[in-house]
């Protein structure tokens, strides 16, 4: 009986190890993430960064998640709680496990007293979609659109397309 229990434990250990995550990471876009399989990342709605930022084979990549707004109306980033230098909101606002929460650095909504300005995530959402398609997207802190109201809170996006080698 004792030998059977030990044998079962020894056989189960490699399976347990396969299900573990491979730590945290910082993607090339500056977002904090977790090192998990690309298939798990896609299932959870995350974006994989193929820049060899994680231990393991090529299927283990840095998975980052979308932006979020915490229960107090403060904008933040879905990321592992262990990498959050501000406040984590456990209100199930982010995809992933319980360790992925909305991390914010402020405690009051931006925009001062009264209702906060809505945050337009259209361009950041587009950037996440482009990353998911395997394209390199670089976000530059401080860039904004020239719109008014809602549109003035959007980060700018620059698209550079190269058609191929010069023909001339």
C-alpha positions as CSV (number, residue, x, y, z in Angstrom):
1,X,0.0,0.0,0.0
2,X,2.8,2.5,0.9
3,X,4.6,1.7,-2.3
4,X,1.5,2.3,-4.4
5,X,0.9,5.8,-2.8
6,X,4.5,6.8,-3.4
7,X,4.3,5.5,-7.0
8,X,1.1,7.5,-7.6
9,X,2.7,10.7,-6.2
10,X,5.8,10.2,-8.3
11,X,3.7,9.7,-11.5
12,X,1.5,12.8,-10.7
13,X,4.4,15.3,-10.0
14,X,5.3,15.8,-13.7
15,X,1.6,16.4,-14.5
16,X,1.3,19.0,-11.7
17,X,4.5,20.7,-12.9
18,X,3.1,21.0,-16.5
19,X,0.0,22.8,-15.2
20,X,2.1,25.5,-13.4
21,X,2.7,29.0,-14.7
22,X,6.2,30.1,-15.5
23,X,6.3,33.4,-13.6
24,X,5.7,37.0,-14.5
25,X,7.1,39.1,-17.3
26,X,7.1,42.6,-18.8
27,X,6.1,42.6,-22.5
28,X,7.8,44.9,-25.1
29,X,4.8,47.2,-24.9
30,X,5.6,47.8,-21.2
31,X,2.6,45.9,-19.9
32,X,3.1,43.4,-17.0
33,X,2.0,39.9,-17.8
34,X,2.4,36.2,-17.0
35,X,4.4,33.5,-18.7
36,X,1.8,30.9,-19.9
37,X,1.2,28.9,-23.0
38,X,0.0,30.8,-26.1
39,X,-3.1,28.6,-26.3
40,X,-4.1,29.5,-22.7
41,X,-3.4,33.2,-23.3
42,X,-5.6,33.2,-26.4
43,X,-8.4,31.3,-24.5
44,X,-8.2,33.9,-21.7
45,X,-8.4,36.8,-24.2
46,X,-4.8,37.9,-23.7
47,X,-2.1,38.9,-26.1
48,X,1.1,36.9,-26.4
49,X,4.5,38.6,-26.9
50,X,6.8,36.2,-28.9
51,X,10.0,38.1,-27.9
52,X,11.4,35.2,-25.9
53,X,10.7,36.8,-22.5
54,X,9.8,33.6,-20.6
55,X,11.5,30.4,-19.7
56,X,10.5,27.2,-21.6
57,X,9.8,26.5,-25.2
58,X,8.4,28.8,-27.8
59,X,4.8,28.0,-26.7
60,X,5.4,29.7,-23.4
61,X,5.2,33.5,-23.9
62,X,4.5,36.7,-22.0
63,X,0.7,37.1,-21.9
64,X,-0.7,40.5,-21.3
65,X,-4.3,41.6,-20.8
66,X,-6.5,44.5,-21.6
67,X,-7.0,47.8,-19.9
68,X,-9.7,48.0,-17.2
69,X,-11.7,50.4,-14.9
70,X,-11.8,49.4,-11.3
71,X,-15.0,49.6,-9.1
72,X,-14.1,53.2,-8.2
73,X,-14.0,54.3,-11.8
74,X,-10.2,54.5,-12.0
75,X,-8.6,53.3,-15.2
76,X,-5.9,50.6,-14.9
77,X,-4.3,47.5,-16.5
78,X,-5.3,43.9,-16.0
79,X,-2.1,42.2,-14.7
80,X,-0.7,39.8,-12.2
81,X,-1.2,41.0,-8.6
82,X,2.4,40.3,-7.8
83,X,3.5,42.9,-10.4
84,X,1.0,45.7,-9.3
85,X,2.7,48.6,-7.6
86,X,-0.6,50.3,-7.0
87,X,-4.0,48.9,-5.9
88,X,-5.4,45.6,-7.2
89,X,-9.2,45.3,-7.4
90,X,-10.4,41.7,-6.8
91,X,-13.9,42.4,-8.3
92,X,-13.5,40.0,-11.2
93,X,-12.9,42.8,-13.8
94,X,-10.2,41.0,-15.7
95,X,-9.9,37.7,-17.7
96,X,-7.6,35.0,-16.3
97,X,-7.3,33.5,-12.9
98,X,-7.7,35.2,-9.5
99,X,-4.1,36.4,-9.8
100,X,-5.0,38.7,-12.7
101,X,-6.7,41.8,-11.4
102,X,-7.3,45.5,-12.3
103,X,-4.2,47.3,-11.2
104,X,-4.5,51.1,-10.7
105,X,-2.1,53.7,-9.3
106,X,-4.7,56.3,-8.2
107,X,-7.7,56.1,-5.8
108,X,-10.1,58.6,-7.4
109,X,-11.5,58.7,-10.9
110,X,-9.6,61.0,-13.3
111,X,-11.4,64.2,-14.2
112,X,-11.9,65.7,-10.7
113,X,-15.1,66.0,-8.8
114,X,-18.3,64.9,-10.4
115,X,-18.7,62.1,-13.0
116,X,-15.4,60.9,-14.5
117,X,-14.7,61.4,-18.2
118,X,-15.4,58.2,-20.2
119,X,-12.3,56.5,-21.5
120,X,-12.3,55.5,-25.1
121,X,-10.5,52.2,-25.5
122,X,-11.1,51.9,-29.2
123,X,-7.5,52.4,-30.2
124,X,-6.0,50.4,-27.4
125,X,-8.4,47.6,-28.3
126,X,-7.3,47.8,-31.9
127,X,-3.7,47.7,-30.8
128,X,-4.5,44.5,-28.8
129,X,-6.1,42.9,-31.9
130,X,-3.1,43.8,-34.0
131,X,-0.8,42.2,-31.5
132,X,-3.0,39.1,-31.4
133,X,-2.5,38.9,-35.2
134,X,1.3,38.8,-34.7
135,X,2.0,42.4,-35.6
136,X,4.5,44.5,-33.7
137,X,2.6,47.4,-32.0
138,X,4.4,50.1,-30.1
139,X,2.5,52.4,-27.8
140,X,4.1,55.8,-27.0
141,X,3.2,57.2,-23.6
142,X,1.7,60.7,-23.7
143,X,0.4,60.6,-27.3
144,X,-3.2,61.7,-27.6
145,X,-5.7,62.4,-30.4
146,X,-6.7,65.9,-31.2
147,X,-10.4,65.3,-30.5
148,X,-12.7,66.7,-27.9
149,X,-14.4,65.0,-24.9
150,X,-14.2,61.3,-25.1
151,X,-11.8,61.2,-28.0
152,X,-9.2,63.4,-26.2
153,X,-8.5,60.5,-23.8
154,X,-7.4,58.1,-26.5
155,X,-3.8,57.2,-27.1
156,X,-2.5,57.8,-30.6
157,X,-1.6,55.0,-33.0
158,X,0.8,55.2,-35.8
159,X,0.7,52.5,-38.5
160,X,3.8,51.9,-40.6
161,X,3.4,49.5,-43.5
162,X,6.3,48.3,-45.6
163,X,5.2,46.8,-48.9
164,X,8.4,45.0,-49.6
165,X,11.8,45.5,-51.1
166,X,12.4,48.7,-53.1
167,X,11.9,48.2,-56.8
168,X,14.1,51.0,-57.9
